[in-house]
Every structure is written in structure tokens, then in C-alpha cells.
Amino acid sequence: MTRFQRIQASVPAGVELPDALRRICDYLDQTDYPISGCMRLRPDDYGGLLAWFDGDTAMAAHFACFGAGPDGSLVAFWLLDGTDARQAPVVHLGSEGCDNRVLAKNFQDFLQLFGVGYAELGFDDLNQPPDDPGSAQNLRAWLQREFGLTCPATGASIVEEARRACPDIQHAIDEWLTSRYGEKA
């Protein structure tokens, strides 16, 4: 089973994933890691989303995980409009429940952010260049060849554009916490 097939099998039923995710997974299957910093493209094999949302299957179904950081933080599509992830925002869900943010307004923008080379997308200062941009050098060349994408020196503009265009993920999580556990959540 390919990396993409494993990711597809781990997302909620009926979710349409972007073809670009399949293509980058195929690229990774051929080249292996490192691809960009410490991030991994991988399925949610261990029920991380369900655990993140304390067993709330309805809330977890609003996300389709396709990656993770070294600490267990999750990178996922936020399924705001049903099961079509092709234009869904990409979010970071911190392993300790903090540092949750929208990373990109869609997967193409995420690929450009991924290609910058940050060690950890959810925790690094995206206003600054990454410590080791060379970790994504081959990925940047592939993104240019495959999609005509050029990656910026920092991720600031991508994240700022996503922040303006998308709902606030932390606000959505705070509302879920309040509805699930009450005012003192």
C-alpha cells in the first residue's frame, strides 16, 4: 500500500483529497526522508485526531490528517465544507492542545510553506527564515518542476493570507471545548 493509500484509508469516509497530495506522497515514496525539516507526511494510524478531540467522533470528522510533527502534532485538512479537502484550509493541531493555527488556505499554499524548510511548522517563527532551509532543497526543486511553485524565503505571507481568509481554528476549538465541557473548560 502506498503512503497516499494509507492516508486515504485513515481519513473520514468520502473525503476527496487533493491530487497534489497523492503526487507528493508518490515523490516521497521514491525519495524518502528528509523532505522538509522534521515534518512527516503520514496517515493518522494511531487515532491521533480522535484522541485529540477526546473521543468526539463528530468533531474529529471535521479534519483529515495527512501529516505530523516530531512531537505528535497533527497537520490536517479542516473540512469546513463537507468532505472536499481539495480547497480546504490546512491546520496545525499542537500535541499539547496549544499552538493551533491555520497554516495555509489550501493545499497548494501548504506545499509552498512546506517547501520553505521549517523544522516544525506549528512552532517555528514563520516570520523568520528556517534554521536549515537546505532540508527542503530537493522538495523545492520538485515543486517547481511538478507544479511551477516557487517557495518564499519565509512562511509569513502564506500564514497571514490564511489567517485573513479562513476562520480562526483556535476559536473553533475553544467553542467546542466550552460546548463539551462547560464554561471552565
C-alpha positions as a printed Julia matrix, in Angstrom:
185×3 Matrix{Float64}:
   0.0    0.0     0.0
   1.41   3.43   -0.92
   1.76   6.31    1.53
  -1.16   8.09   -0.17
  -3.36   4.98    0.02
  -2.61   4.71    3.75
  -3.53   8.38    4.24
  -6.71   7.96    2.17
  -7.68   4.93    4.27
  -7.23   6.89    7.51
  -9.37   9.96    6.71
 -13.15  10.12    7.15
 -15.11   8.15    4.56
 -15.86  10.02    1.35
 -13.19  12.71    1.78
 -11.8   13.88   -1.56
  -8.1   14.54   -1.11
  -6.14  16.79   -3.5
  -4.31  15.03   -6.32
  -1.25  17.08   -5.34
  -1.16  15.13   -2.04
  -1.02  11.87   -3.99
   1.76  13.26   -6.16
   3.91  14.45   -3.25
   3.33  11.13   -1.46
   4.47   9.29   -4.6
   7.54  11.54   -4.73
   8.27  10.77   -1.08
   7.77   7.04   -1.65
  10.53   7.27   -4.28
  12.94   9.59   -2.43
  12.19   9.02    1.28
  13.04  11.45    4.09
  14.18  14.09    4.79
  11.7   16.11    2.79
  11.32  19.34    4.8
  12.55  19.87    8.33
  11.23  17.3    10.78
   7.72  17.09    9.34
   6.29  13.8     8.1
   3.55  13.07    5.61
   1.74  10.13    7.13
  -1.68   8.7     7.96
  -3.33   9.05   11.34
  -2.54   5.42   12.11
  -2.88   5.69   15.85
  -6.16   7.6    16.2
  -4.45  10.9    16.99
  -7.36  13.06   15.81
  -9.89  11.09   17.8
  -7.66  11.28   20.88
  -7.04  14.99   20.28
 -10.81  15.56   20.4
 -11.26  13.3    23.44
 -13.19  10.63   21.56
 -15.64  13.08   19.93
 -16.07  11.39   16.55
 -18.3   14.2    15.23
 -15.65  16.84   15.86
 -12.77  14.65   14.64
 -14.69  14.06   11.38
 -14.17  17.75   10.53
 -10.48  17.01    9.95
  -8.48  14.79    7.61
  -4.97  14.22    8.94
  -2.13  13.79    6.46
   0.97  14.66    8.44
   2.64  15.14   11.79
   5.49  16.84   13.55
   8.13  15.03   15.59
   6.25  15.73   18.84
   2.98  14.22   17.59
   1.38  17.48   16.5
  -1.01  16.88   13.62
  -1.28  18.54   10.22
  -4.73  18.16    8.72
  -7.27  19.48    6.29
 -10.03  21.36    8.1
 -13.18  20.14    6.38
 -15.32  23.27    6.64
 -17.5   22.48    3.63
 -18.23  18.78    3.81
 -15.84  16.14    2.55
 -13.96  18.05   -0.17
 -10.41  18.63    1.06
  -9.19  19.89   -2.3
  -9.67  23.54   -1.29
  -9.83  23.08    2.49
  -7.56  25.01    4.83
  -4.59  23.16    6.3
  -4.22  23.4    10.07
  -1.72  22.54   12.77
  -3.11  20.9    15.9
  -0.47  21.02   18.62
   0.29  17.83   20.5
  -0.44  19.5    23.85
  -3.58  21.28   22.66
  -1.84  24.61   22.09
  -0.23  26.38   19.13
  -3.24  25.52   16.98
  -3.35  27.56   13.8
  -4.36  27.69   10.2
  -1.17  27.18    8.19
  -2.47  27.64    4.65
  -5.78  28.42    2.97
  -5.42  25.36    0.7
  -3.04  22.53   -0.11
  -1.19  24.38   -2.87
  -0.3   27.15   -0.42
   0.65  24.48    2.12
   3.08  22.95   -0.38
   4.79  26.33   -0.75
   5.0   26.64    3.05
   6.25  23.05    3.37
   8.94  23.81    0.82
  10.4   26.65    2.9
  12.04  24.04    5.14
  10.92  24.77    8.7
  11.77  22.12   11.27
   8.29  22.34   12.85
   5.56  24.28   11.08
   3.45  24.76   14.18
   6.18  26.06   16.46
   8.84  27.79   14.35
   8.71  31.56   13.85
   7.36  31.7    10.31
   8.32  35.38   10.08
  11.95  34.28   10.01
  13.77  32.01    7.56
  14.14  28.42    8.79
  17.33  27.32   10.52
  18.02  24.72    7.83
  16.33  25.67    4.55
  18.55  23.1     2.83
  16.41  20.33    4.35
  13.81  21.16    1.68
  16.11  21.96   -1.24
  15.14  18.87   -3.23
  11.47  19.39   -2.41
  11.61  22.99   -3.66
  13.15  21.85   -6.95
  10.47  19.16   -7.3
   7.65  21.62   -6.51
   8.97  23.95   -9.2
   9.22  21.15  -11.79
   5.96  19.41  -10.9
   3.64  22.35  -10.17
   5.52  25.51  -11.17
   5.51  26.58   -7.5
   8.14  28.87   -6.05
   8.56  28.83   -2.29
   9.09  32.09   -0.4
  12.02  32.72    1.96
   9.64  32.73    4.94
   6.15  31.43    5.57
   4.78  34.71    6.94
   2.79  35.78    3.88
   1.21  32.33    3.42
   0.09  32.08    7.05
  -1.09  35.7     7.14
  -3.17  35.19    4.0
  -4.67  32.04    5.52
  -5.43  33.88    8.76
  -7.33  36.55    6.81
  -9.19  34.1     4.54
 -10.1   31.31    6.99
 -11.93  31.03   10.3
  -9.81  31.0    13.47
  -9.11  27.37   14.36
  -8.36  28.21   17.99
 -11.72  29.94   18.32
 -13.46  26.88   16.84
 -11.62  24.62   19.29
 -12.46  26.91   22.23
 -16.15  26.82   21.25
 -16.01  23.02   21.03
 -14.34  22.82   24.45
 -16.98  25.06   26.0
 -19.86  23.11   24.45
 -18.34  19.79   25.5
 -17.05  20.63   28.99
 -18.77  23.88   30.0
 -17.52  27.36   30.83
 -14.47  26.26   32.82
 -13.0   24.11   30.04
